[in-house]
Amino acid sequence: MQYIDNVIFLVLLVAGFGLFAKSLKELYRNIRLGRAIDRTDRKPERWATMARVALGQSKMVKRPIAGILHIFVYVGFVIINIELLEIIIDGIFGTHRFLQGILGSSFYTIFTASLEVLALLVVIAVVVFFIRRNFYGVKRLTMKELFGWPKQDANWILIIEFALMVAFFTMNGADYYADAGRFGGNFPISSRLFPFFQNMSAETLHIIEKSAWWLHFIGILFFMNYLYYSKHLHIIFAFPNTWFANLNKQGKFNNLDSVTREIKLMMDPNADPYAAPAEGAEETPSKFGAEDIFDLNQHQLLSAYSCTECGRCTSVCPANITGKKLSPRLIMMKTRDRLEEVGKNINKNGKFVDDGRKLLNDYITKEELWACTTCNACVEACPVLIDPLSIIFEMRRFLVMEQSAAPQELNLMMTNVENNAAPWQYNQADRLNWAKD
């Protein structure tokens, strides 16, 4: 019976990490539903970009208050969970504060005191974020597209983080008052938060400490597995998303080799239309553009899971600002929703069974796509280098090249280019009339 706690701990640990691994495997499978894309070039630049943007949070601080508070949560929460290593060792082997024996009392005091300061910063940031999201009225955080689950999800994450920090302080405070001689300088915050602990017996403090310890551990496992259902997947996916980001000039339209070949064949009277494509040339795609998530590339699907729903993209979108339906954030959220729907379909049937639904029209409307001015403001604003514009490009390409469903104004312009070699509707002989005077 003396090992019952260790056995329960080990079972929870294996189950928690097992479920987490299963979720990651499923997410990876969903991302692989997209078209393969090679983003392994310029590796030094990619490592530098990931270090600067994902690890260094360089784009977050462009809005200083939110950026600095986010850094408090990000750095504090990550570093505090280094203590998870100590919890795992203590839980498996039945030790208590294992790292104190390894690091020595002096260094362990510095270590735990630093964790407490960071934990306090996390609590402050989480409280400010909760007030800001629910009571302050920041427009991008109160838009209609966040009603329902997105808002609940954001609040639940803040509540869970707050609860984990409270459990952390409670655990430390009970330890301090149970054995101040051993932990005298270790806990500068928790020793002041719970002065009423000094009137409790050692046995009561031990129960409180152990209860908080278990709550903290189970809370971490719950948080880790909750990520699968949450926009906070960006905690994990921000790193690969920034590494595989498009390093070319923002907004550059990707010409299709297959289309370029066709045009060259049309313009070259000596070209052999039956000649095989040059080695390494892109094969003619079965479909031009994107109608569903299968037509998007894998990085675009990874970006859908990486979206933080912060709304910085939508807040700078000129189409959205002027009252049009387009919201770049909603483009990413709808792409993720469709991807999740397809994933559940595969889970249920063992493979994808046509459900009669598509990303185009069932999730993203033509009105949204054609409202985009392609100004690239959304891409520039994103703190994790997500590119909603690339998805809009591909879906527009499908409408134009597969369905001939461009707006009348665009069709008129393309007809003029075809007939007059200019976007304007007048004869080529009259092209220089504007310069006569």
C-alpha positions as CSV (number, residue, x, y, z in Angstrom):
1,M,0.0,0.0,0.0
2,Q,2.9,2.4,0.5
3,Y,3.5,2.6,-3.2
4,I,-0.2,3.2,-4.2
5,D,0.5,6.9,-4.7
6,N,3.4,6.2,-7.0
7,V,1.4,3.7,-9.0
8,I,-1.5,6.1,-9.4
9,F,0.9,8.9,-10.4
10,L,2.6,6.7,-13.0
11,V,-0.8,5.6,-14.5
12,L,-1.9,9.2,-14.8
13,L,1.4,10.2,-16.3
14,V,1.3,7.5,-19.0
15,A,-2.3,8.1,-19.7
16,G,-1.9,11.9,-20.0
17,F,1.1,11.8,-22.3
18,G,-0.4,8.9,-24.2
19,L,-3.5,10.8,-25.0
20,F,-1.4,13.9,-25.9
21,A,0.7,11.8,-28.3
22,K,-2.5,10.4,-29.9
23,S,-3.9,13.9,-30.4
24,L,-0.7,15.1,-32.0
25,K,-0.7,12.1,-34.3
26,E,-4.2,12.9,-35.4
27,L,-3.4,16.5,-36.0
28,Y,-0.3,15.5,-38.0
29,R,-2.5,13.2,-40.1
30,N,-5.0,16.1,-40.8
31,I,-2.2,18.4,-41.8
32,R,-0.9,15.8,-44.2
33,L,-4.3,15.9,-46.0
34,G,-3.0,19.0,-47.8
35,R,-0.7,19.1,-50.8
36,A,3.0,18.5,-50.1
37,I,5.1,21.6,-50.3
38,D,8.9,21.9,-50.1
39,R,9.9,24.5,-47.5
40,T,13.3,23.1,-46.5
41,D,15.4,25.7,-48.4
42,R,17.4,28.6,-46.7
43,K,17.6,26.6,-43.4
44,P,19.8,29.2,-41.5
45,E,17.2,31.9,-42.3
46,R,14.4,29.6,-41.2
47,W,16.1,28.8,-37.8
48,A,16.7,32.5,-37.3
49,T,13.1,33.4,-38.2
50,M,11.7,30.8,-35.8
51,A,14.0,31.9,-33.0
52,R,13.1,35.6,-33.5
53,V,9.4,35.3,-34.0
54,A,8.2,32.1,-32.2
55,L,10.8,32.0,-29.4
56,G,11.7,35.7,-29.2
57,Q,8.1,37.0,-29.6
58,S,9.4,39.8,-31.8
59,K,6.1,40.6,-33.5
60,M,4.0,40.4,-30.3
61,V,5.6,43.5,-28.8
62,K,4.6,45.7,-31.7
63,R,1.6,46.3,-29.5
64,P,3.6,46.8,-26.3
65,I,1.1,46.3,-23.5
66,A,-0.4,43.1,-24.8
67,G,3.0,42.0,-26.0
68,I,4.8,42.4,-22.7
69,L,1.9,40.7,-20.8
70,H,2.0,37.8,-23.2
71,I,5.7,37.5,-22.7
72,F,5.1,37.3,-18.9
73,V,2.6,34.4,-19.5
74,Y,4.8,32.7,-22.1
75,V,8.1,32.8,-20.4
76,G,6.7,32.3,-16.9
77,F,4.5,29.4,-17.8
78,V,7.2,27.6,-19.8
79,I,9.9,28.1,-17.1
80,I,7.6,27.3,-14.2
81,N,6.8,24.0,-15.9
82,I,10.5,23.1,-15.7
83,E,9.3,22.1,-12.2
84,L,7.3,19.4,-13.9
85,L,10.5,17.5,-14.1
86,E,10.9,17.6,-10.3
87,I,7.2,16.6,-9.9
88,I,7.6,13.6,-12.2
89,I,10.7,12.4,-10.3
90,D,9.0,12.9,-6.9
91,G,5.8,11.2,-8.1
92,I,7.5,8.1,-9.5
93,F,10.1,7.6,-6.7
94,G,8.2,9.1,-3.8
95,T,10.9,11.7,-3.1
96,H,10.2,15.3,-2.0
97,R,11.8,18.3,-3.6
98,F,14.3,16.1,-5.4
99,L,16.1,18.9,-7.1
100,Q,17.1,20.5,-3.8
101,G,19.5,17.6,-3.3
102,I,20.9,17.9,-6.8
103,L,21.2,21.7,-7.0
104,G,22.2,22.3,-3.4
105,S,20.3,24.5,-1.0
106,S,21.6,27.9,-2.2
107,F,21.0,27.4,-5.9
108,Y,17.7,25.7,-5.2
109,T,16.6,28.8,-3.2
110,I,17.4,31.0,-6.2
111,F,15.7,28.6,-8.6
112,T,12.4,28.4,-6.6
113,A,12.4,32.1,-5.7
114,S,12.7,32.9,-9.4
115,L,9.9,30.6,-10.3
116,E,7.7,32.4,-7.7
117,V,8.4,35.8,-9.2
118,L,7.6,34.5,-12.7
119,A,4.4,32.8,-11.3
120,L,3.3,36.2,-9.9
121,L,3.8,37.8,-13.3
122,V,1.8,35.1,-14.9
123,V,-1.1,35.7,-12.4
124,I,-1.0,39.5,-13.1
125,A,-1.0,39.0,-16.8
126,V,-3.8,36.4,-16.8
127,V,-6.0,38.6,-14.7
128,V,-5.4,41.6,-16.9
129,F,-6.1,39.6,-20.0
130,F,-9.4,38.3,-18.5
131,I,-10.5,41.8,-17.7
132,R,-9.4,43.1,-21.0
133,R,-11.2,40.3,-23.0
134,N,-14.5,40.4,-21.0
135,F,-14.9,43.9,-19.6
136,Y,-12.6,46.4,-21.4
137,G,-14.2,46.1,-24.8
138,V,-11.3,45.8,-27.2
139,K,-13.1,45.6,-30.6
140,R,-11.1,42.8,-32.1
141,L,-11.8,40.7,-29.0
142,T,-15.5,41.3,-28.9
143,M,-16.4,40.7,-32.6
144,K,-19.3,38.5,-33.5
145,E,-17.0,35.8,-34.9
146,L,-15.7,35.1,-31.4
147,F,-19.2,34.5,-29.8
148,G,-19.7,31.1,-28.4
149,W,-16.9,28.6,-28.1
150,P,-13.9,30.9,-29.2
151,K,-14.6,33.2,-26.3
152,Q,-15.3,30.4,-23.9
153,D,-12.1,28.7,-24.9
154,A,-10.0,31.8,-24.4
155,N,-11.6,32.3,-20.9
156,W,-11.1,28.7,-19.9
157,I,-7.4,28.9,-20.8
158,L,-7.0,31.9,-18.6
159,I,-8.9,30.3,-15.7
160,I,-6.8,27.1,-16.0
161,E,-3.6,29.0,-16.0
162,F,-4.8,31.0,-12.9
163,A,-5.8,27.8,-11.1
164,L,-2.4,26.2,-11.8
165,M,-0.6,29.2,-10.4
166,V,-2.8,29.2,-7.3
167,A,-2.0,25.5,-6.8
168,F,1.7,26.2,-7.3
169,F,1.7,29.0,-4.6
170,T,-0.4,26.9,-2.2
171,M,2.0,23.9,-2.5
172,N,5.0,26.2,-1.8
173,G,3.3,28.1,1.0
174,A,2.3,24.9,2.8
175,D,5.9,23.6,2.4
176,Y,7.3,26.8,3.8
177,Y,5.2,26.8,7.0
178,A,5.6,23.1,7.5
179,D,9.4,23.4,7.5
180,A,10.6,27.0,7.4
181,G,14.0,25.9,8.5
182,R,14.5,24.0,5.3
183,F,12.7,26.4,2.9
184,G,13.3,29.7,4.7
185,G,14.2,31.8,1.6
186,N,12.8,29.7,-1.1
187,F,9.3,31.1,-1.4
188,P,9.2,34.9,-1.2
189,I,5.6,35.2,-2.7
190,S,3.8,32.2,-1.3
191,S,5.2,32.7,2.2
192,R,3.3,36.1,2.3
193,L,0.1,34.9,0.6
194,F,-0.8,32.4,3.2
195,P,0.0,33.8,6.7
196,F,-2.8,31.8,8.2
197,F,-0.9,28.6,7.5
198,Q,1.4,29.3,10.5
199,N,-1.5,28.4,12.8
200,M,-2.0,25.0,11.3
201,S,-0.5,21.7,12.4
202,A,2.2,20.0,10.4
203,E,-0.1,17.2,9.5
204,T,-2.8,19.6,8.1
205,L,-0.1,21.5,6.1
206,H,1.1,18.2,4.7
207,I,-2.4,17.4,3.5
208,I,-2.7,20.9,1.9
209,E,0.7,20.6,0.3
210,K,0.0,17.2,-1.1
211,S,-3.5,18.2,-2.4
212,A,-2.1,21.3,-4.2
213,W,0.8,19.2,-5.6
214,W,-1.7,16.7,-7.1
215,L,-3.9,19.5,-8.3
216,H,-1.0,21.1,-10.0
217,F,0.1,17.9,-11.6
218,I,-3.3,16.8,-12.8
219,G,-4.0,20.4,-14.0
220,I,-0.9,20.3,-16.2
221,L,-2.0,17.0,-17.8
222,F,-5.5,18.4,-18.3
223,F,-4.1,21.6,-19.9
224,M,-1.8,19.6,-22.1
225,N,-4.7,17.5,-23.5
226,Y,-7.1,20.4,-23.6
227,L,-4.8,22.0,-26.2
228,Y,-6.2,19.6,-28.9
229,Y,-9.6,21.4,-28.7
230,S,-8.2,24.9,-28.2
231,K,-6.8,27.8,-30.2
232,H,-3.9,27.5,-27.8
233,L,-2.4,24.8,-30.1
234,H,-0.2,27.8,-31.2
235,I,1.9,27.1,-28.0
236,I,3.2,24.1,-30.0
237,F,2.6,24.9,-33.6
238,A,3.9,28.4,-33.7
239,F,7.4,26.9,-33.9
240,P,7.0,24.7,-37.0
241,N,4.7,27.3,-38.5
242,T,7.3,30.0,-38.4
243,W,10.1,27.6,-39.5
244,F,8.1,26.6,-42.6
245,A,6.8,30.1,-43.3
246,N,7.1,31.5,-46.8
247,L,10.3,33.5,-47.0
248,N,9.6,35.1,-50.4
249,K,8.3,38.6,-50.7
250,Q,4.9,39.0,-49.0
251,G,2.0,39.0,-51.4
252,K,3.9,37.5,-54.3
253,F,1.6,35.5,-56.5
254,N,2.8,32.0,-57.2
255,N,2.7,31.4,-60.9
256,L,2.0,27.8,-61.9
257,D,4.7,26.2,-64.1
258,S,2.1,24.2,-65.9
259,V,0.2,27.4,-66.9
260,T,3.4,29.1,-67.9
261,R,4.3,26.2,-70.2
262,E,0.9,26.3,-71.9
263,I,1.3,30.0,-72.6
264,K,4.8,29.5,-74.0
265,L,3.5,26.8,-76.2
266,M,0.8,29.1,-77.5
267,M,3.3,31.9,-78.2
268,D,6.0,29.7,-79.8
269,P,5.0,28.4,-83.3
270,N,8.0,26.0,-83.3
271,A,7.2,24.4,-79.9
272,D,6.2,20.8,-79.7
273,P,2.9,20.6,-77.8
274,Y,3.5,16.9,-77.2
275,A,7.0,17.3,-75.7
276,A,7.4,16.0,-72.2
277,P,7.8,18.6,-69.5
278,A,11.4,19.5,-68.5
279,E,12.9,17.6,-65.7
280,G,11.9,19.0,-62.3
281,A,9.0,21.0,-63.9
282,E,5.7,21.1,-62.0
283,E,3.1,18.6,-63.3
284,T,-0.2,19.9,-64.5
285,P,-2.4,19.9,-61.4
286,S,-5.7,18.0,-61.5
287,K,-7.4,21.2,-60.2
288,F,-6.4,24.8,-60.4
289,G,-6.7,26.6,-57.1
290,A,-8.5,25.4,-53.9
291,E,-12.0,24.4,-53.4
292,D,-11.5,22.3,-50.2
293,I,-8.8,21.7,-47.6
294,F,-7.3,18.9,-49.8
295,D,-6.4,21.5,-52.4
296,L,-4.5,23.7,-49.9
297,N,-0.9,23.0,-49.1
298,Q,0.2,21.4,-45.8
299,H,1.7,24.7,-44.5
300,Q,-1.6,26.4,-44.9
301,L,-3.3,23.7,-42.9
302,L,-0.6,23.9,-40.3
303,S,-1.3,27.7,-40.1
304,A,-5.0,27.0,-39.5
305,Y,-4.1,25.1,-36.4
306,S,-1.5,27.7,-35.4
307,C,-3.9,30.6,-35.5
308,T,-4.1,32.4,-32.1
309,E,-7.4,34.1,-32.9
310,C,-5.9,37.3,-31.6
311,G,-7.6,39.3,-34.4
312,R,-4.6,41.5,-35.2
313,C,-5.0,40.6,-38.8
314,T,-8.7,41.6,-38.9
315,S,-8.1,44.8,-37.0
316,V,-5.9,46.1,-39.8
317,C,-7.9,44.7,-42.7
318,P,-9.2,47.6,-44.8
319,A,-12.1,45.5,-46.1
320,N,-13.2,44.6,-42.6
321,I,-12.7,48.2,-41.4
322,T,-15.1,49.5,-44.1
323,G,-17.8,47.0,-43.1
324,K,-17.3,44.2,-45.6
325,K,-17.7,40.6,-44.6
326,L,-14.1,39.6,-44.9
327,S,-12.2,38.8,-41.7
328,P,-8.7,37.2,-42.2
329,R,-9.0,35.7,-38.7
330,L,-12.3,34.1,-39.7
331,I,-10.7,32.7,-42.9
332,M,-8.2,30.8,-40.7
333,M,-10.9,29.7,-38.2
334,K,-13.2,28.4,-40.9
335,T,-10.3,26.6,-42.6
336,R,-9.6,24.9,-39.3
337,D,-13.2,24.1,-38.7
338,R,-13.5,22.4,-42.1
339,L,-10.2,20.5,-41.4
340,E,-11.6,19.3,-38.1
341,E,-14.8,18.2,-39.8
342,V,-12.9,16.2,-42.3
343,G,-10.7,14.7,-39.5
344,K,-13.9,13.5,-37.6
345,N,-15.2,12.0,-40.9
346,I,-12.0,10.0,-41.2
347,N,-12.1,8.9,-37.6
348,K,-15.7,7.7,-38.0
349,N,-15.2,5.9,-41.4
350,G,-11.6,4.9,-41.5
351,K,-11.1,7.1,-44.6
352,F,-12.7,10.3,-45.9
353,V,-16.2,9.7,-47.2
354,D,-17.6,12.5,-49.4
355,D,-19.9,14.6,-47.2
356,G,-21.1,16.9,-49.9
357,R,-19.5,19.9,-48.3
358,K,-16.6,22.1,-49.3
359,L,-14.5,24.8,-47.8
360,L,-15.7,27.1,-50.6
361,N,-19.3,28.2,-50.2
362,D,-20.1,26.0,-47.2
363,Y,-17.5,27.8,-45.0
364,I,-16.0,30.6,-46.9
365,T,-18.2,32.7,-49.2
366,K,-17.3,34.3,-52.6
367,E,-18.3,37.6,-51.1
368,E,-15.5,37.3,-48.5
369,L,-12.9,36.2,-51.0
370,W,-13.6,39.1,-53.5
371,A,-13.7,41.7,-50.7
372,C,-9.9,41.2,-50.2
373,T,-7.8,44.0,-51.5
374,T,-4.6,41.8,-51.4
375,C,-2.9,44.6,-49.4
376,N,-1.0,42.1,-47.3
377,A,-1.8,43.9,-44.0
378,C,-3.1,40.7,-42.4
379,V,0.1,38.9,-43.1
380,E,2.3,41.7,-41.8
381,A,0.2,41.9,-38.6
382,C,0.2,38.2,-37.7
383,P,2.5,37.4,-34.7
384,V,3.2,33.9,-35.9
385,L,3.6,34.5,-39.6
386,I,0.2,33.1,-40.8
387,D,-0.7,34.0,-44.3
388,P,-4.5,34.2,-44.8
389,L,-3.9,35.9,-48.2
390,S,-2.4,32.7,-49.7
391,I,-5.7,30.8,-49.0
392,I,-7.7,33.6,-50.5
393,F,-5.4,33.6,-53.5
394,E,-5.9,29.9,-54.1
395,M,-9.7,30.0,-53.7
396,R,-9.9,32.9,-56.1
397,R,-7.8,31.0,-58.5
398,F,-10.3,28.1,-58.4
399,L,-13.2,30.5,-59.0
400,V,-11.5,32.0,-62.0
401,M,-9.8,29.1,-63.6
402,E,-12.1,26.2,-62.8
403,Q,-15.5,27.9,-62.5
404,S,-15.1,31.1,-64.6
405,A,-16.8,32.8,-61.6
406,A,-14.9,36.0,-61.4
407,P,-16.9,39.2,-60.7
408,Q,-18.2,41.1,-63.8
409,E,-15.6,43.9,-63.4
410,L,-12.8,41.4,-63.4
411,N,-14.1,39.5,-66.4
412,L,-14.4,42.8,-68.3
413,M,-10.8,43.6,-67.4
414,M,-9.5,40.2,-68.5
415,T,-11.5,40.5,-71.8
416,N,-9.9,43.9,-72.4
417,V,-6.4,42.5,-71.8
418,E,-7.1,39.7,-74.2
419,N,-8.5,41.9,-77.0
420,N,-6.8,45.2,-76.4
421,A,-3.6,44.3,-74.6
422,A,-4.7,46.7,-71.9
423,P,-7.2,46.7,-69.0
424,W,-9.2,49.6,-70.6
425,Q,-12.0,49.2,-73.1
426,Y,-10.7,51.0,-76.2
427,N,-8.9,50.2,-79.4
428,Q,-5.1,49.6,-79.3
429,A,-4.7,52.4,-81.9
430,D,-6.1,54.9,-79.4
431,R,-3.8,53.9,-76.5
432,L,-1.6,57.0,-76.7
433,N,-4.4,59.5,-77.1
434,W,-4.0,60.6,-73.6
435,A,-0.5,62.0,-74.4
436,K,-1.5,64.2,-77.3
437,D,-1.9,67.4,-75.2
